[in-house]
Amino acid sequence: MTPIQSQALPLVLSGKDLIGQAKTGSGKTAAFGLGLLSQLDADVYQVQSLVLCPTRELADQVAKQIRKLARTIPNIKVLTLCGGVPMGPQIGSLEQGAHIVVGTPGRIEDHLRRGRLKLKRVTTLVLDEADRMLEMGFQDTLEKIVEQIPNQRQTLLFSATYPNEIQSIAKRIMDKPELIKVESTHDDLSIQQHFYQIETKEERFDGVRLLLLEHRPTSTLVFCNTKREAQELSDRLKQAGFSVSALHGDLDQRDRDQTLIKFSNKSIAVLIATDVASRGLDIDSVDAVINYHIAQENEIHTHRIGRTGRAGAEGKAFSLYNSKEHYKVAQLGMYLDRDIVSERLPAASLLKTTPNQAVMATLKIDGGKKQKLRPGDILGALTGNNSGEKGIAGASVGEIDLADNWAYVAVARTEVKTALKKLSEGKLKGKNFRVRRL
């Protein structure tokens, strides 16, 4: 168990209210997920646990983890209710009932207001990344939701930080909560941090290119402080030949989803993101993190670099700054309890070399769970020798993501043509489906 799990689980299983202060990647989802599953009555087909998350990406990740934890318990239904997607399918799912609801405050409150969601049987309420929800202005919405839940319940609050607002809301909605604090699981042993002083905007851009070309990570997250900056950097890196996409608030939900899927399955080598992406991304591991600018706050810096060096793996974090950001660097050094010394960037001659390309490509199939497709069907169609056509090797097939009406499958870039032909001309569950490369 991770530290947050070993400290929180006994309290959660005993039914006590809990405030857990732990950073991204600490393993807190399993801590509260196992707790709420232990209290469920599978025979009662009503909402018994509600998990609130600040973003759709985090809600999707939490729901996915709870489903994994619940796979040995028959007939447990976990429903995700988030904004940015059509209401229709959510209304249909609510009518069929669910044991656990995971969602964002705005959409949960919307369903409550319209009478589609009932919380009278809820015994466990979880606020995940509560500090982030308050930062996003959800305090009033949270309190309206809590009013709809019985007072006799267990409340579990998890937060990376513990500002006054968290203490205030905890007093109002929790009953004698136990407070546990777990230090970051990331340290100098798992993450190598490097800092580079530059001056001009062009030097900053070249610095990112040089770091990518020198270290050649398979997957890299580059953090920018603004949406405009993220899109501009993504466009320029793409022009320079890098496999890159941007992730920020101006993208619609479909583009956000597809970008995350491509990055997590190695179909994009570099993801340029704003801090909305620094928490809750469903990505197992990132080889490197680059801070295009020093983060506005020290704790945001910790969240950013925490995307690499996870679960004991080694990671690299690179930060660029100019003379105007010296005060931020000094503050960060005190926060990290280390001397920050500027290093030399790799040699400029590297700019003439060819960037790494993504090792995989993503294919979209216009069919999913409602068409009874399973990952095994897709894998079999790609690797089987049908009609004399040889399949691709199993090792050339990567992640397979299934939704209700579509599926994404990652295949090795060298096998894209063969994979497209196999899926387009062959049959899945006896049917033909439209397939295209993203």
C-alpha positions as CSV (number, residue, x, y, z in Angstrom):
1,M,0.0,0.0,0.0
2,T,1.0,3.6,-0.5
3,P,1.2,5.9,2.6
4,I,-2.2,7.4,2.0
5,Q,-3.7,4.0,1.6
6,S,-2.2,2.5,4.7
7,Q,-3.2,5.5,6.8
8,A,-6.6,6.2,5.3
9,L,-8.1,2.7,4.8
10,P,-8.5,1.7,8.5
11,L,-10.3,5.0,9.2
12,V,-12.4,4.7,6.0
13,L,-13.4,1.1,6.7
14,S,-14.3,2.0,10.3
15,G,-16.9,4.5,9.0
16,K,-15.2,7.7,10.2
17,D,-15.2,11.0,8.4
18,L,-11.7,11.7,6.9
19,I,-9.7,14.6,5.5
20,G,-6.8,13.3,3.5
21,Q,-4.1,15.7,2.4
22,A,-2.2,14.0,-0.4
23,K,-0.8,15.0,-3.8
24,T,-1.5,13.7,-7.3
25,G,-0.4,10.1,-7.8
26,S,-0.6,9.1,-4.1
27,G,-3.1,6.3,-4.6
28,K,-6.0,7.9,-2.9
29,T,-8.6,6.6,-5.4
30,A,-8.0,3.0,-4.2
31,A,-8.2,4.2,-0.5
32,F,-11.7,5.7,-0.8
33,G,-12.8,3.3,-3.6
34,L,-12.3,0.2,-1.5
35,G,-14.0,1.9,1.4
36,L,-17.2,2.8,-0.4
37,L,-17.3,-0.6,-2.1
38,S,-17.1,-2.4,1.3
39,Q,-20.3,-0.6,2.4
40,L,-22.4,-1.1,-0.8
41,D,-25.5,-3.3,-0.8
42,A,-25.5,-4.6,-4.4
43,D,-29.1,-5.8,-4.1
44,V,-30.3,-2.2,-3.5
45,Y,-30.3,-0.6,-7.0
46,Q,-30.1,3.0,-5.8
47,V,-27.3,5.5,-5.5
48,Q,-25.4,4.7,-2.3
49,S,-22.1,6.5,-3.0
50,L,-21.4,9.9,-4.6
51,V,-17.9,11.0,-5.7
52,L,-17.4,14.6,-6.8
53,C,-14.4,15.6,-8.9
54,P,-13.3,19.0,-10.4
55,T,-12.9,17.9,-14.0
56,R,-14.4,15.4,-16.4
57,E,-11.0,13.8,-17.0
58,L,-10.5,13.1,-13.3
59,A,-14.1,11.8,-13.0
60,D,-13.5,9.4,-15.9
61,Q,-10.3,8.2,-14.3
62,V,-11.9,7.7,-10.9
63,A,-14.8,5.8,-12.3
64,K,-12.5,3.6,-14.3
65,Q,-10.5,2.8,-11.2
66,I,-13.6,2.0,-9.1
67,R,-14.9,-0.3,-11.8
68,K,-11.5,-2.2,-11.7
69,L,-11.8,-2.5,-7.9
70,A,-15.4,-3.7,-8.2
71,R,-14.9,-6.3,-10.9
72,T,-15.1,-9.2,-8.4
73,I,-18.5,-7.9,-7.0
74,P,-21.4,-9.0,-9.3
75,N,-23.7,-6.4,-10.8
76,I,-22.1,-3.2,-9.4
77,K,-23.0,-0.2,-11.7
78,V,-20.8,2.9,-11.7
79,L,-22.2,5.9,-13.6
80,T,-20.3,8.9,-14.7
81,L,-22.2,12.3,-14.9
82,C,-20.1,15.1,-16.2
83,G,-20.6,18.3,-18.3
84,G,-19.4,18.7,-21.8
85,V,-21.4,15.6,-23.1
86,P,-25.0,15.2,-24.1
87,M,-27.7,14.9,-21.4
88,G,-29.7,12.2,-23.3
89,P,-27.5,9.1,-22.6
90,Q,-27.1,10.2,-18.9
91,I,-30.8,10.5,-18.4
92,G,-31.3,7.0,-19.9
93,S,-28.6,5.6,-17.6
94,L,-30.1,7.3,-14.5
95,E,-33.5,5.7,-15.3
96,Q,-31.8,2.3,-15.2
97,G,-30.3,3.0,-11.8
98,A,-26.7,2.9,-10.4
99,H,-24.9,2.1,-7.1
100,I,-22.1,4.7,-7.4
101,V,-22.2,8.0,-9.2
102,V,-19.0,9.8,-10.1
103,G,-19.3,13.3,-11.5
104,T,-18.6,17.0,-11.7
105,P,-20.5,19.4,-9.4
106,G,-22.2,21.4,-12.2
107,R,-23.7,18.4,-13.9
108,I,-24.6,16.6,-10.7
109,E,-26.5,19.7,-9.4
110,D,-28.2,20.0,-12.8
111,H,-29.6,16.5,-12.6
112,L,-30.7,17.0,-9.0
113,R,-32.5,20.3,-9.8
114,R,-34.4,18.5,-12.6
115,G,-35.3,15.6,-10.3
116,R,-33.5,13.0,-12.3
117,L,-31.0,12.1,-9.6
118,K,-32.0,11.0,-6.1
119,L,-29.4,10.9,-3.2
120,K,-31.6,9.9,-0.3
121,R,-29.9,6.5,0.0
122,V,-26.3,7.9,-0.2
123,T,-24.1,6.6,2.7
124,T,-20.7,7.8,1.4
125,L,-19.8,11.2,0.0
126,V,-16.3,11.7,-1.5
127,L,-14.9,15.1,-2.4
128,D,-11.8,14.4,-4.5
129,E,-9.4,17.2,-5.1
130,A,-11.6,19.5,-3.1
131,D,-9.2,22.4,-3.2
132,R,-9.4,22.4,-7.0
133,M,-13.2,22.4,-6.9
134,L,-13.2,25.5,-4.7
135,E,-10.6,27.2,-6.9
136,M,-13.0,26.6,-9.8
137,G,-15.9,28.3,-7.9
138,F,-17.9,25.3,-7.0
139,Q,-18.5,26.1,-3.3
140,D,-22.2,27.1,-3.6
141,T,-22.9,24.1,-5.9
142,L,-21.2,21.7,-3.5
143,E,-23.3,23.0,-0.6
144,K,-26.5,22.6,-2.7
145,I,-25.6,19.0,-3.5
146,V,-24.7,18.2,0.2
147,E,-28.2,19.5,1.2
148,Q,-29.7,16.6,-0.8
149,I,-27.7,13.9,1.0
150,P,-28.7,12.4,4.4
151,N,-26.9,13.8,7.4
152,Q,-26.2,10.2,8.5
153,R,-23.4,9.5,6.1
154,Q,-19.6,9.1,5.8
155,T,-17.8,12.1,4.2
156,L,-14.3,11.7,2.8
157,L,-12.5,14.8,1.6
158,F,-9.2,14.6,-0.3
159,S,-7.2,17.6,-1.1
160,A,-3.6,18.4,-2.2
161,T,-3.6,21.6,-0.1
162,Y,-5.5,22.6,3.0
163,P,-6.5,26.3,2.7
164,N,-8.9,28.1,4.9
165,E,-11.8,27.4,2.5
166,I,-11.3,23.6,2.9
167,Q,-11.3,24.0,6.7
168,S,-14.5,26.0,6.5
169,I,-16.4,23.6,4.4
170,A,-15.2,20.7,6.4
171,K,-16.7,22.2,9.6
172,R,-20.0,22.5,7.9
173,I,-20.4,19.2,6.2
174,M,-18.2,16.7,8.2
175,D,-18.6,15.1,11.6
176,K,-15.4,15.1,13.7
177,P,-13.2,14.2,10.8
178,E,-9.8,12.6,11.2
179,L,-7.0,14.5,9.5
180,I,-4.1,12.7,7.8
181,K,-1.3,14.3,5.9
182,V,0.9,12.4,3.5
183,E,4.0,14.1,2.0
184,S,4.5,13.9,-1.8
185,T,5.5,10.5,-3.1
186,H,7.9,12.3,-5.5
187,D,11.4,13.2,-4.5
188,D,14.9,13.8,-5.9
189,L,15.4,10.0,-6.0
190,S,12.5,9.4,-8.5
191,I,12.5,12.8,-10.3
192,Q,15.7,14.5,-11.6
193,Q,15.0,18.2,-11.7
194,H,17.0,20.6,-14.0
195,F,16.7,24.3,-14.4
196,Y,17.8,26.5,-17.4
197,Q,18.0,30.3,-17.6
198,I,17.1,31.8,-20.9
199,E,16.2,35.4,-21.9
200,T,14.3,35.7,-25.1
201,K,11.1,34.1,-26.3
202,E,13.1,32.4,-29.2
203,E,15.6,31.0,-26.7
204,R,12.7,29.6,-24.7
205,F,11.3,27.9,-27.8
206,D,14.7,26.5,-28.8
207,G,15.2,25.3,-25.2
208,V,12.2,23.1,-25.5
209,R,13.4,21.7,-28.8
210,L,16.9,21.1,-27.6
211,L,15.7,19.2,-24.5
212,L,13.4,17.0,-26.5
213,L,16.1,16.3,-29.1
214,E,18.8,15.6,-26.5
215,H,16.8,13.3,-24.2
216,R,14.4,11.9,-26.7
217,P,11.6,10.9,-24.3
218,T,8.8,8.7,-25.6
219,S,6.2,10.9,-23.8
220,T,6.6,14.4,-22.7
221,L,4.2,16.9,-21.0
222,V,5.1,20.6,-21.5
223,F,3.3,23.0,-19.2
224,C,2.4,26.6,-20.2
225,N,0.8,29.2,-18.1
226,T,-1.8,30.4,-20.7
227,K,-4.0,28.8,-23.3
228,R,-2.6,31.0,-26.1
229,E,0.9,30.1,-25.2
230,A,0.1,26.4,-25.2
231,Q,-1.5,26.6,-28.7
232,E,1.3,28.8,-30.1
233,L,4.0,26.4,-28.8
234,S,2.2,23.4,-30.1
235,D,1.8,25.0,-33.6
236,R,5.5,25.9,-33.7
237,L,6.7,22.5,-32.6
238,K,4.5,20.8,-35.2
239,Q,6.0,23.0,-37.9
240,A,9.5,21.9,-36.6
241,G,8.5,18.2,-37.2
242,F,7.5,17.1,-33.7
243,S,4.6,14.8,-32.9
244,V,2.6,17.2,-30.7
245,S,-0.8,18.4,-29.7
246,A,-2.2,21.0,-27.3
247,L,-4.6,20.5,-24.5
248,H,-6.4,23.6,-23.0
249,G,-9.8,25.0,-22.2
250,D,-10.6,26.4,-25.6
251,L,-10.8,22.8,-27.1
252,D,-14.3,21.2,-27.3
253,Q,-14.8,18.0,-25.3
254,R,-14.4,15.7,-28.2
255,D,-11.0,17.1,-29.2
256,R,-9.9,17.0,-25.5
257,D,-10.9,13.4,-25.2
258,Q,-9.2,12.4,-28.5
259,T,-6.0,14.3,-27.6
260,L,-5.8,12.6,-24.2
261,I,-6.4,9.1,-25.7
262,K,-3.7,9.7,-28.4
263,F,-1.2,10.9,-25.8
264,S,-1.9,8.1,-23.3
265,N,-1.6,5.4,-26.0
266,K,1.7,6.8,-27.3
267,S,0.2,8.2,-30.6
268,I,1.5,11.6,-29.7
269,A,5.0,12.1,-28.3
270,V,4.5,15.6,-26.8
271,L,1.5,17.1,-25.1
272,I,1.4,20.9,-24.5
273,A,-0.9,21.6,-21.6
274,T,-2.2,24.3,-19.3
275,D,-2.4,23.6,-15.6
276,V,-6.0,22.3,-16.0
277,A,-4.2,19.1,-17.2
278,S,-1.8,18.9,-14.2
279,R,-4.2,16.9,-12.1
280,G,-6.4,13.9,-13.0
281,L,-5.0,12.9,-16.3
282,D,-5.5,9.2,-16.9
283,I,-1.9,8.6,-18.0
284,D,0.2,5.8,-16.5
285,S,3.6,7.3,-17.0
286,V,5.3,10.3,-18.6
287,D,9.0,10.2,-19.3
288,A,9.6,13.9,-18.9
289,V,7.9,17.2,-17.9
290,I,9.0,20.6,-19.2
291,N,7.9,23.8,-17.6
292,Y,7.8,26.4,-20.4
293,H,7.6,29.0,-17.6
294,I,8.0,28.6,-13.9
295,A,4.5,27.8,-12.4
296,Q,2.6,30.6,-10.7
297,E,2.6,28.8,-7.4
298,N,5.1,26.4,-5.8
299,E,2.4,23.7,-5.3
300,I,1.4,23.8,-8.9
301,H,5.1,23.1,-9.8
302,T,4.9,20.0,-7.6
303,H,1.6,18.9,-9.3
304,R,3.3,19.4,-12.7
305,I,6.4,17.4,-12.2
306,G,4.4,14.8,-10.3
307,R,3.2,13.5,-13.7
308,T,6.6,11.8,-14.1
309,G,8.5,9.5,-11.8
310,R,5.3,7.8,-10.7
311,A,5.0,4.5,-8.8
312,G,8.7,4.3,-8.3
313,A,9.7,4.9,-11.9
314,E,12.4,7.4,-12.7
315,G,11.4,10.7,-14.3
316,K,13.0,14.0,-15.6
317,A,11.7,17.5,-15.0
318,F,13.1,20.5,-16.9
319,S,12.2,24.1,-16.1
320,L,13.0,27.2,-18.2
321,Y,13.0,30.7,-16.6
322,N,14.3,34.2,-17.4
323,S,15.7,37.0,-15.2
324,K,12.2,38.4,-14.5
325,E,11.3,35.0,-12.9
326,H,14.3,34.9,-10.5
327,Y,12.1,35.7,-7.5
328,K,9.9,32.7,-8.4
329,V,12.9,30.5,-8.7
330,A,14.2,31.7,-5.3
331,Q,10.8,31.0,-3.7
332,L,10.7,27.5,-5.4
333,G,14.2,26.7,-4.1
334,M,13.1,27.4,-0.5
335,Y,9.9,25.4,-1.0
336,L,11.9,22.4,-2.4
337,D,14.6,22.9,0.2
338,R,17.4,22.8,-2.4
339,D,19.7,25.2,-4.2
340,I,18.6,25.8,-7.8
341,V,21.5,26.2,-10.1
342,S,21.1,27.1,-13.8
343,E,22.5,24.5,-16.2
344,R,23.6,24.8,-19.8
345,L,21.2,23.7,-22.4
346,P,22.3,21.0,-24.9
347,A,24.4,22.2,-27.9
348,A,22.5,24.2,-30.6
349,S,23.8,21.8,-33.3
350,L,21.1,19.4,-32.1
351,L,18.5,21.6,-33.8
352,K,19.5,20.1,-37.1
353,T,18.5,16.6,-36.0
354,T,15.2,14.9,-36.7
355,P,12.7,14.8,-33.8
356,N,11.3,11.6,-32.4
357,Q,8.0,10.5,-33.8
358,A,5.2,8.8,-31.9
359,V,5.6,5.0,-31.9
360,M,1.8,4.3,-32.3
361,A,-1.1,5.6,-34.3
362,T,-4.8,5.6,-33.3
363,L,-7.7,4.2,-35.3
364,K,-11.3,5.0,-34.5
365,I,-14.0,2.4,-35.0
366,D,-17.6,3.6,-35.2
367,G,-18.9,0.9,-32.9
368,G,-18.6,0.2,-29.1
369,K,-20.2,-1.4,-26.1
370,K,-23.8,-1.0,-27.4
371,Q,-22.8,-2.9,-30.5
372,K,-21.5,-5.6,-28.2
373,L,-17.9,-5.1,-29.1
374,R,-15.2,-6.2,-26.7
375,P,-11.4,-5.5,-26.7
376,G,-10.8,-9.2,-27.6
377,D,-13.0,-8.8,-30.8
378,I,-10.8,-5.9,-32.0
379,L,-7.5,-7.7,-31.1
380,G,-8.7,-10.9,-32.8
381,A,-9.7,-9.0,-36.0
382,L,-6.3,-7.3,-36.1
383,T,-4.1,-10.4,-35.4
384,G,-6.2,-13.2,-37.1
385,N,-5.4,-14.6,-40.5
386,N,-8.8,-14.1,-42.2
387,S,-9.4,-14.9,-45.9
388,G,-5.8,-15.5,-46.4
389,E,-4.9,-12.0,-45.2
390,K,-2.1,-12.2,-42.5
391,G,-2.8,-10.3,-39.3
392,I,-0.4,-8.0,-37.5
393,A,1.6,-9.2,-34.5
394,G,-0.1,-8.8,-31.1
395,A,2.9,-6.8,-29.9
396,S,1.9,-4.2,-32.5
397,V,-1.5,-3.6,-30.9
398,G,-1.5,-1.1,-28.0
399,E,-4.3,0.3,-25.8
400,I,-8.0,-0.3,-26.7
401,D,-10.5,2.2,-25.4
402,L,-14.2,1.3,-25.6
403,A,-17.1,3.7,-25.2
404,D,-20.8,3.1,-25.8
405,N,-20.7,3.8,-29.6
406,W,-17.1,4.0,-30.6
407,A,-13.7,2.4,-29.9
408,Y,-10.1,3.6,-30.2
409,V,-7.3,1.2,-30.8
410,A,-3.5,2.1,-30.9
411,V,-1.4,0.2,-33.5
412,A,2.2,0.5,-34.4
413,R,2.8,3.3,-37.0
414,T,4.5,0.8,-39.3
415,E,1.3,-1.4,-39.3
416,V,-1.4,1.3,-39.9
417,K,-2.2,0.4,-43.5
418,T,-2.5,-3.3,-42.7
419,A,-4.6,-2.6,-39.6
420,L,-7.0,-0.3,-41.4
421,K,-7.5,-2.9,-44.1
422,K,-8.1,-5.7,-41.6
423,L,-10.7,-3.7,-39.7
424,S,-12.4,-2.1,-42.7
425,E,-12.7,-5.1,-44.9
426,G,-13.1,-7.7,-42.1
427,K,-16.0,-8.0,-39.7
428,L,-16.4,-7.5,-36.0
429,K,-19.3,-9.4,-34.4
430,G,-20.4,-10.3,-37.9
431,K,-20.8,-6.6,-38.9
432,N,-18.8,-4.1,-40.9
433,F,-17.8,-0.9,-39.1
434,R,-16.4,2.4,-40.4
435,V,-12.8,2.8,-39.4
436,R,-10.4,5.8,-39.8
437,R,-7.1,7.0,-38.5
438,L,-7.2,10.0,-36.2
